[in-house]
Amino acid sequence: MVAMADNSTDDRIDDVAAGDLIDHDRGDGTRTYRVVHRDDTTRDDRSIVLVTLETDGGETFDVEFAAGTVVTRSLESKWESEQVGREPDQS
């Protein structure tokens, strides 16, 4: 399971982007999944956000959220990579 970083926040699903980590309960307890893709659409005149999530094992699955749903997310994956061309601080 992907560990949620200390920099997690509660945000609207509308603000989630590919690469973010979000908590979701598939019926067997809340776990953390990586967002692979998201698509804003409508269904029955309701705004929805269709999100493709990925497990640690590489399995992907789609989840439909009502627009505006609040989820716990982490931007960890965007902050983990080293800065290319940046020299470490020697002070």
LOPA-628693 format. One line per 4 residues: number of its first residue (from 1); their letters; for each residue z, x, y of N, C-alpha, C. Coordinates in nm, 3 decimals, always signed. Each point is the difference from the previous one (the first is absolute). Example, Ala and Ser with C-alpha at 12.3 -4.5 7.8 and 13.67 -1.06 7.14 Angstrom:
% residues 2
1 = as = +0.780/+1.319/-0.569/+0.000/-0.089/+0.119/+0.000/+0.090/+0.120 ~ -0.072/-0.035/+0.105/+0.006/+0.082/+0.119/+0.073/-0.077/+0.109
//
This chain:
% residues 91
1 = mvam = +0.000/+0.083/-0.118/+0.000/-0.083/+0.118/+0.000/+0.088/+0.124 ~ -0.075/-0.038/+0.100/-0.004/+0.072/+0.128/+0.131/-0.026/+0.072 ~ +0.061/+0.105/+0.050/+0.126/-0.015/+0.072/-0.029/-0.034/+0.146 ~ +0.071/-0.098/+0.052/-0.017/-0.039/+0.140/+0.069/+0.103/+0.087
5 = adns = -0.065/+0.045/+0.101/+0.052/+0.103/+0.090/+0.105/-0.060/+0.094 ~ +0.074/+0.089/+0.066/+0.102/-0.042/+0.096/-0.061/-0.064/+0.123 ~ -0.130/+0.018/+0.021/-0.066/-0.052/+0.120/-0.061/-0.137/-0.025 ~ +0.061/-0.080/-0.087/-0.052/-0.133/-0.026/+0.046/-0.096/+0.108
9 = tddr = -0.085/-0.098/+0.026/+0.028/-0.101/+0.101/-0.049/-0.135/-0.049 ~ +0.050/-0.104/+0.061/-0.051/-0.134/-0.027/-0.112/-0.027/+0.100 ~ -0.119/-0.026/-0.053/-0.118/-0.024/+0.083/-0.077/-0.119/-0.056 ~ -0.086/-0.056/+0.083/-0.087/-0.108/-0.046/-0.107/+0.057/-0.092
13 = iddv = -0.037/-0.075/-0.102/-0.105/+0.043/-0.093/-0.129/+0.029/+0.076 ~ -0.020/-0.065/+0.112/-0.119/+0.020/+0.082/-0.012/+0.143/+0.053 ~ +0.114/+0.072/+0.007/+0.003/+0.136/+0.055/-0.008/+0.108/-0.108 ~ -0.001/-0.041/-0.126/-0.005/+0.095/-0.111/-0.141/+0.056/-0.014
17 = aagd = -0.009/+0.128/-0.035/-0.130/+0.066/-0.016/-0.005/+0.072/-0.134 ~ -0.122/+0.030/-0.044/-0.018/+0.076/-0.123/+0.078/+0.131/+0.011 ~ +0.071/+0.035/-0.107/+0.082/+0.120/-0.003/+0.146/-0.028/+0.024 ~ +0.033/-0.114/+0.062/+0.140/-0.036/+0.019/+0.063/-0.034/-0.134
21 = lidh = +0.131/+0.009/-0.006/+0.077/-0.044/-0.115/+0.072/-0.128/+0.040 ~ -0.005/-0.102/-0.085/+0.073/-0.124/+0.030/+0.079/-0.043/-0.124 ~ +0.109/-0.072/+0.025/+0.079/-0.058/-0.107/-0.058/-0.136/-0.035 ~ -0.005/-0.029/-0.131/-0.050/-0.130/-0.046/+0.064/-0.033/-0.135
25 = drgd = +0.028/-0.126/-0.023/+0.058/-0.047/-0.126/-0.107/-0.075/-0.078 ~ -0.041/+0.056/-0.113/-0.099/-0.066/-0.087/+0.067/-0.090/-0.102 ~ +0.128/-0.027/+0.017/+0.072/-0.085/-0.092/+0.097/+0.075/-0.088 ~ -0.003/+0.133/+0.008/+0.091/+0.081/-0.081/+0.086/+0.091/+0.087
29 = gtrt = +0.022/-0.041/+0.123/+0.080/+0.078/+0.094/-0.088/+0.067/+0.104 ~ +0.058/+0.027/+0.114/-0.074/+0.062/+0.109/-0.026/+0.146/-0.030 ~ -0.125/+0.039/+0.018/-0.043/+0.139/-0.020/-0.087/+0.041/+0.118 ~ -0.025/+0.128/+0.011/-0.081/+0.053/+0.108/-0.139/+0.033/-0.052
33 = yrvv = -0.102/-0.045/+0.074/-0.139/+0.020/-0.038/-0.078/+0.057/+0.117 ~ -0.107/+0.072/-0.031/-0.088/+0.057/+0.103/-0.111/-0.101/+0.031 ~ -0.026/-0.022/+0.130/-0.108/-0.088/+0.043/-0.132/+0.075/-0.013 ~ -0.093/-0.059/-0.076/-0.131/+0.060/-0.020/-0.102/-0.061/+0.098
37 = hrdd = +0.010/-0.131/+0.021/-0.096/-0.071/+0.085/+0.065/-0.127/+0.050 ~ -0.042/-0.044/+0.117/+0.046/-0.131/+0.051/-0.117/-0.068/+0.068 ~ +0.001/-0.134/-0.006/-0.109/-0.079/+0.056/+0.058/-0.126/+0.063 ~ -0.028/-0.020/+0.128/+0.042/-0.123/+0.069/-0.104/-0.106/-0.027
41 = ttrd = +0.045/-0.117/-0.043/-0.094/-0.108/-0.031/+0.071/-0.134/+0.021 ~ -0.068/-0.108/-0.032/+0.061/-0.132/+0.007/-0.022/-0.072/-0.133 ~ +0.093/-0.086/-0.033/-0.010/-0.083/-0.119/+0.062/-0.135/+0.035 ~ -0.075/-0.106/-0.020/+0.048/-0.135/+0.034/+0.051/-0.006/+0.144
45 = drsi = -0.077/+0.058/+0.091/+0.033/+0.002/+0.142/+0.129/+0.074/+0.033 ~ +0.047/+0.086/-0.091/+0.119/+0.083/+0.024/-0.044/+0.146/+0.008 ~ +0.057/+0.074/+0.093/-0.027/+0.144/+0.009/+0.081/+0.071/-0.107 ~ -0.068/+0.082/-0.079/+0.068/+0.076/-0.104/-0.042/+0.146/+0.006
49 = vlvt = +0.081/+0.083/-0.061/-0.032/+0.142/-0.013/+0.000/+0.030/-0.150 ~ -0.116/+0.040/-0.051/-0.014/+0.036/-0.141/+0.018/+0.151/-0.009 ~ +0.101/+0.043/-0.076/+0.035/+0.141/-0.009/-0.016/+0.047/-0.144 ~ -0.069/+0.113/-0.019/-0.008/+0.064/-0.131/+0.106/+0.109/-0.003
53 = letd = +0.091/-0.010/-0.099/+0.110/+0.095/-0.015/-0.022/+0.084/-0.125 ~ +0.059/+0.119/+0.000/-0.014/+0.091/-0.114/+0.138/+0.044/-0.048 ~ +0.018/-0.001/-0.133/+0.124/+0.048/-0.061/-0.006/+0.151/-0.015 ~ +0.112/+0.062/-0.037/+0.002/+0.143/-0.028/-0.094/+0.037/-0.113
57 = gget = -0.021/-0.092/-0.093/-0.087/+0.025/-0.114/-0.148/-0.019/+0.031 ~ -0.033/-0.037/+0.123/-0.139/-0.016/+0.039/-0.054/-0.141/-0.017 ~ +0.081/-0.092/-0.052/-0.043/-0.140/-0.013/-0.009/-0.062/+0.139 ~ -0.106/-0.075/+0.026/-0.012/-0.071/+0.127/+0.004/-0.150/-0.024
61 = fdve = +0.049/-0.071/+0.099/+0.007/-0.147/-0.007/-0.004/-0.054/+0.141 ~ -0.047/-0.122/+0.015/-0.011/-0.066/+0.130/+0.115/-0.096/+0.022 ~ +0.047/-0.004/+0.124/+0.105/-0.092/+0.041/-0.047/-0.069/+0.127 ~ +0.017/-0.130/+0.006/-0.036/-0.079/+0.118/+0.126/-0.032/+0.077
65 = faag = +0.005/+0.042/+0.126/+0.112/-0.028/+0.089/-0.045/-0.092/+0.111 ~ +0.087/-0.089/+0.044/-0.028/-0.078/+0.120/+0.003/+0.096/+0.118 ~ -0.094/-0.014/+0.092/+0.000/+0.086/+0.119/+0.136/-0.011/+0.069 ~ +0.052/+0.113/+0.045/+0.129/+0.001/+0.068/+0.119/+0.023/-0.091
69 = tvvt = -0.022/+0.001/-0.133/+0.110/+0.025/-0.093/+0.062/+0.136/+0.029 ~ +0.132/+0.007/+0.002/+0.069/+0.126/+0.026/+0.024/+0.071/-0.132 ~ -0.039/+0.129/-0.005/+0.020/+0.083/-0.119/+0.069/+0.130/+0.043 ~ +0.062/+0.066/-0.097/+0.057/+0.132/+0.025/-0.107/+0.102/-0.032
73 = rsle = -0.032/+0.085/+0.097/-0.106/+0.100/-0.021/+0.047/+0.137/+0.046 ~ -0.070/+0.100/-0.052/+0.025/+0.138/+0.037/-0.133/+0.065/+0.029 ~ -0.002/+0.085/+0.101/-0.121/+0.073/+0.036/+0.000/+0.137/-0.066 ~ +0.089/+0.022/-0.095/+0.024/+0.130/-0.061/-0.128/+0.073/-0.039
77 = skwe = -0.091/-0.069/-0.065/-0.120/+0.067/-0.051/-0.083/+0.061/+0.112 ~ +0.008/-0.056/+0.119/-0.077/+0.053/+0.112/+0.068/+0.123/+0.061 ~ +0.129/+0.018/-0.025/+0.075/+0.108/+0.060/+0.022/+0.117/-0.096 ~ -0.034/-0.014/-0.127/+0.030/+0.103/-0.098/-0.092/+0.121/+0.008
81 = seqv = -0.124/-0.019/+0.043/-0.094/+0.112/-0.002/+0.033/+0.099/+0.111 ~ -0.026/+0.130/-0.029/+0.023/+0.103/+0.099/-0.108/-0.006/+0.107 ~ +0.033/+0.045/+0.117/-0.095/+0.006/+0.110/-0.093/+0.119/-0.024 ~ -0.127/-0.022/-0.008/-0.097/+0.107/-0.020/-0.008/+0.084/+0.127
85 = grep = +0.005/+0.133/-0.016/-0.013/+0.089/+0.113/+0.126/+0.017/+0.081 ~ +0.109/-0.064/-0.040/+0.125/+0.012/+0.073/+0.084/+0.109/-0.063 ~ +0.044/+0.094/+0.081/+0.084/+0.109/-0.047/+0.145/-0.046/-0.006 ~ +0.074/+0.039/-0.104/+0.142/-0.037/-0.006/+0.078/+0.061/+0.116
89 = dqs = +0.103/-0.069/+0.041/+0.085/+0.046/+0.108/+0.080/+0.121/-0.048 ~ -0.012/+0.113/+0.068/+0.065/+0.124/-0.040/+0.129/+0.026/+0.078 ~ +0.045/-0.096/+0.080/+0.119/+0.025/+0.082/+0.129/-0.016/-0.076
//
